[in-house]
Amino acid sequence: MDYANEVVNKLKAEGIRAKLNSRSERMNAKIRDAQKQKIPYMLVIGDQEMESGQVALRYRSGDNPGAMKLEKFIEIARQEIADKI
């Protein structure tokens, strides 16, 4: 949870809205709930991501580009935000 909180804090510092889902449910249930809420990006953080300092990106559509450095996700998010403005 410490790494997940660190990721959320970095995203917020970059001006990207972020919320941590720390409920003790299965990952699939959390992902399904996020898709129903139409959350555009889900960052899945497990032991592997924590050890490598990465995040696993999932889009609401179900696309799964996989693990990447947090800085790379911030670039992607900023670009998509800029494109929508």
C-alpha positions as CSV (number, residue, x, y, z in Angstrom):
1,M,0.0,0.0,0.0
2,D,2.9,2.3,0.6
3,Y,4.0,2.2,-3.1
4,A,0.4,2.7,-4.2
5,N,0.0,5.7,-2.0
6,E,3.3,7.1,-3.4
7,V,2.0,6.6,-7.0
8,V,-1.3,8.4,-6.1
9,N,0.6,11.3,-4.5
10,K,2.9,11.7,-7.6
11,L,-0.1,11.7,-9.9
12,K,-1.8,14.4,-7.8
13,A,1.4,16.4,-7.8
14,E,1.3,16.3,-11.6
15,G,-2.3,17.6,-11.6
16,I,-3.8,14.2,-12.6
17,R,-6.9,13.1,-10.6
18,A,-6.2,9.8,-8.8
19,K,-7.9,7.7,-6.2
20,L,-6.7,4.6,-4.5
21,N,-9.0,1.6,-4.2
22,S,-7.7,-0.1,-1.1
23,R,-10.8,-2.3,-0.5
24,S,-10.0,-5.9,0.3
25,E,-11.7,-7.4,-2.7
26,R,-10.4,-9.4,-5.6
27,M,-8.6,-7.5,-8.3
28,N,-11.1,-8.6,-11.0
29,A,-14.0,-7.1,-8.9
30,K,-12.1,-3.8,-8.5
31,I,-11.4,-3.6,-12.2
32,R,-15.1,-4.4,-13.1
33,D,-16.3,-1.7,-10.7
34,A,-13.9,0.8,-12.2
35,Q,-15.1,0.0,-15.7
36,K,-18.7,0.4,-14.6
37,Q,-17.9,3.8,-13.2
38,K,-16.3,4.7,-16.5
39,I,-12.9,5.4,-15.0
40,P,-10.7,5.9,-18.1
41,Y,-7.4,4.5,-16.7
42,M,-6.7,1.9,-14.0
43,L,-3.2,1.5,-12.7
44,V,-2.8,-2.0,-11.3
45,I,0.0,-2.3,-8.7
46,G,1.1,-5.6,-7.4
47,D,4.3,-7.1,-6.0
48,Q,6.0,-7.2,-9.4
49,E,5.2,-3.6,-10.2
50,M,6.3,-2.4,-6.8
51,E,9.6,-4.2,-7.1
52,S,10.3,-2.8,-10.5
53,G,8.9,0.7,-9.8
54,Q,6.3,0.4,-12.5
55,V,2.5,0.4,-12.9
56,A,0.3,-1.8,-15.0
57,L,-2.0,0.3,-17.2
58,R,-5.5,-0.9,-18.1
59,Y,-8.0,1.2,-20.1
60,R,-11.7,1.2,-19.4
61,S,-12.2,-0.5,-22.8
62,G,-10.2,-3.5,-21.5
63,D,-7.1,-2.8,-23.5
64,N,-4.0,-3.7,-21.4
65,P,-0.8,-2.1,-22.6
66,G,1.0,-3.7,-19.6
67,A,3.6,-2.5,-17.2
68,M,5.5,0.7,-17.6
69,K,7.3,3.3,-15.6
70,L,5.1,5.8,-13.9
71,E,6.7,8.6,-15.8
72,K,5.7,7.0,-19.1
73,F,2.1,6.8,-17.9
74,I,2.2,10.5,-16.8
75,E,3.3,11.4,-20.4
76,I,0.5,9.3,-21.9
77,A,-2.1,10.8,-19.6
78,R,-0.9,14.4,-20.1
79,Q,-1.0,13.9,-23.9
80,E,-4.5,12.5,-23.9
81,I,-5.7,15.3,-21.6
82,A,-4.1,17.9,-23.9
83,D,-5.8,16.3,-26.9
84,K,-9.2,16.6,-25.2
85,I,-8.9,20.2,-24.3
